[in-house]
Amino acid sequence: MGETKYRQVWNLDSLFQGGSQSSQLHEHIRYLEKEISEFEEKTNFLDLPQNINESINVAVLVEYIGDIRTNISQASSFITCLLAQNPKDQNAIILQGKITIINTRFESALKIVKNTLVKIDHHLWQGLLNTDVLANFKFILNEWREDGETTTLSDGEQNLISDLMVDGYHAWGQFYNSFMNTISIKVQINEEQKNLSVGQAINLRSHPNEDVRKESHIALEDTWKENEELFAKILNHIAGFRLQVYKKRGLDNVIQESLIKNRMKQETLDAMWSVVSKFKKPFTDYLNQKAKINGYKKMQSFNFWAPITTNNQKIEYEDAVNFILEYFSEFGTELENFSRKAFSKGWIEAEDRANKSAVAFCSGFPLSKESRVFMTFSGTITDVLTLAHELGHAFHNDAMKSINGVNKQYPMSIAETASTFSEMIILDAAMQKAKSTNEKLFLLDEKLKRSVMNFMNIHSRFLFEKKFYEERKEGIVSSSRLNEIMQEAIDEGYEGSLDNPSLHSWIWTPHYYITQSPFYNFPYSFGYLFAMSLFAKAKEKGKEFERCYLNLLRDSGSMCTEDLVMKHLGEDITSEAFWIKGIELCIKDVDEFINLSSECNFI
């Protein structure tokens, strides 16, 4: 083949030249430290507005806060990218510590602002919000005020907690990431022993050879077994710190913080999980059918990601990019043009190499109005879909580029909607253009894997985390008990349809260790089902839907989830009826898969 048209190593120098030794980056951090000091000084002398004519003062403060947040995000995202491409970058590790302290100081000062807003007379507050200068900030200001109203701690207590988080709570999460990136997995492939990163070893789960899949599964489990005591300590310390903070803040429900961060009602979450639990049988039927195809009575976990047909040739990166761009163009020109720009400007890191992070992600750079996507592309259809998924996040960031800094923060449930929606575009278009039954079956299987992940795997993660946190209230939870809780959660989540599961998935699933986003599980299921509903609308309306979609994304940082869906879809997501419509679309895929695989005499 000729030279690849699209580079697989990203360009970070256009953001801050020189990596972790960048003079621009160090100057930016010094600027942030100065800004934070000034912000802290301002919060010590905040004057309450006395009349609506002083609304301009509130607007100036909000803009000021938005500017600081934008600059923090710019530096934080860059450091995240540095550590992903080279987890051993010592300068980046030091800078990560600095930016963590800066962000902690920012959040502490912002807490004081929130507490001050509570002191404003209710009648005056409503008058202020109705002024022209504050109209765009009405939602976030109300959210800040409500946060201040629910706070039971003094400013001093909150500041102490924030300070302790730096070298306690957040430090444990950072230590987890650092340690994971040092682990090497020995796997036998084609009679050759290879030392792989965790990400490379996990990618072997979709290898066409079952022996390789099984070998990597066992190698990973053995590695986790060797290190389970250490990981159990990390997880227990993160959870213990979080629970102590909840206790001080008067939060008894362990998922309350996550619901607040996702701007979601408990009724919405309950309705979604209720529907998921009621409609699992079709997906156990799918797993049983696939198990039979592989020669087993029950689905083996190391075969779950296995390709269902021989249509498993290695996909070249350039072909994958063109594949994505072609199908994105069928949805709309904005998504296609943005993605083309991302590839041409070097916003994607996809090179398959050792010694890089195992986690795929997208980081937004709000100051420069760019994004960076990180993944390891090894040539599978799963990699193509992961790339589309992360581009969906990046497109969401791009849609928000003209939005004020304080209104850019959208909940993870909507973030996962945007990314999943992009995946659906690729899968559906590819299925429509499949040239053979085998090819269609192959793609249908890929789609159903995602349904199982969101309805069974993510549900089991939620069940595990909830149970673990309840037991952690009573004391340290041992590694052996963590394995037991995981087994129980998997049995319930999959309704007993999965054999030889990874009992140590509480170790290698990084979401349990993300301190900024507690209970980062249900947003995926929400995003998946919501994306299904959006995709149905998109197919109905055609290319004109892209404009509606962009409007929804732009509203995502300034509305609660229930209101957002009601405004743009006219649906009540606290009702099970909404979720049933989404899951029924997925059940149709099961029926088609079973029929096609039976017709092709796979069994």
C-alpha positions, 0 to 999 in steps of 0.5 A: 500500500502507498503512504497513508493519507491520514496520520495516526499520531495526533498533533498536540504542538498546535495547542501547546508546543513542546509537550510537557516542557512547553513554555506556553503551557507553563505560562498558561498554568502561571496565568491560571494560578494568578487568576485563581488567586484573584478569584479567591480574593473576589469571593472574600468580598462579594457584594449582594445585589440590592436591586435588578439594576445590579444584574450586570455585576452578576453577569460580569461575575458569571462571564469571569467564572466561565473564562477561568473554567475554559482556561482550566479545561484547556490545560487539563485536557492537554495534560490528559493527552500527554499522559495518555500518549506517554504514561511515564511522562514525569513532567506531565505527572507534576503538571497534573498535580498542579492543575488538580490543585488549581481546579480544587481551588476554583471549585472551592471559590465557586462554592462560596459564590453559590452559597452567596447566591442563596442569600439573595432575596427570592423576589429580587432573585427572580427579577435578576434572572428575568433581566436581559443580561442574565437570560442566558445564565438562568439555568446555571444560576438556578443550579448554583443557587440550589447547590448552595441551598442543599449545602450543610457545610461551612465554607471552611469545611468545604475548603478543607474537604477540597484541599484533602481531595487533592492528595487523597481522593483524586490522588487515588484515582491518578495512582490507579491510572499510573499503575495500570499504564505500567502493567504488561500482559504476556500473551502467546500469539501464533507461537510467539510470546508478546508483551502487550499493554493492557489496551492491546491485550483487551483488543484481542477479545475480538481476534478471529482465533478463539485460542488467542481470545482465550489466551488473552482472557486468561492472561489478563485475569491472572494479572488481575489476580496477582494485583487484586489486593492493591486494586482493592485498596485503591477502590476502597479508599476512593469509595471510603473518602466519597462516603465520608464526604456524603456523610458530612453533606447529608447525602444518604443515597449513594447515587444522588451525586451522580443524578445531580451531575447528570441533571436527572431525576431518580424517576427517570433512572428507575423507569429506564432500569425497570424497562431494561430488567423487563426486556432482557430475555431477547438478549439472552436469546441472542447470547444463547444463539451466538454461544451455539454458533461457537459450539457452546451451550452458554456464551463464554465471555472470551467469545462475546466480542468474537466476529460472527462470520469470516468477514473479519479481515483487517481494516486499514486505517485509511479505509476506516476513515473513508468508511466513517466520512462516507456514512457521516455524509449521509447524515449531514454535511456538518458532521462530515465536514467536522470529522474531515477537519479532525482527521486532516488537522491531526486531532486523532491519535490511533497508532497501535503501539505499546506503552500508551494508555488503554482507554479510548477518550475524547478531550475538548479544548474549549479555548482553541475550540478543538478536540483530540481523540485518543484510541488504539486502532488495531484494524477491527470493526470494533475499532472503527465504531470506537473511532466513530463513538469518540468523534461523536463526542468531538462533534458535541464539543464543536457544536458547543464552541459558540456557547458561553463557558458556564453553559458548556458543561453537559451531563455525561448521559447526554455526552454518551448520547452524542457518541452513541448516535455517531456509532449508530450512523456507521452501523446502520449505514453499513448494514443497509449497504451490506453486499451479502447475508454474511456481511449483514449478519456480521454488522448486526452482531456488532450492533447487538453487542452494543445492546448487550453491553448497555442493557446487561453489562452496564446494568451489572456494573451499576448493580456491582457499584451500588452493592459495593458502596452499601457494603463499604459503609460498614467497612473495608470490602475485601478483594474476594468479596469484591469478586463475589459481588461482581459475580452476583451482579453479572449473574443478575445483569446477564440473567445467568447467560454468561459463562467464565466472566471476568470477575476482576472487571472491577479492576480493569473497568476504569470508570469505578476509579474516576473521581470526577464522575461517580457512578459513571455507568448508567449514563451509557445505557441512557445515552444508548437508548436515547440515541436509538430514539434520536436515530429513529427521528433522523431516519424519518426526517432525513438530512434536515434532522441535523439542524435539530440535532445540533440545537439539542446538543447546544441546549445540553449544557443549559437544561435538565435532562427531562426538559431537554428531551421534552423540548426536542423530542416531546417525550416524557423520560420519567415514563417507561413508555419512552424507554420501551420504544427504544428497547423495542428497536433493539429487540427487532435486531435480535429477531433478525439475527436469529433468523439470519443465522438460522437461515445461514446454517450457522448452527 
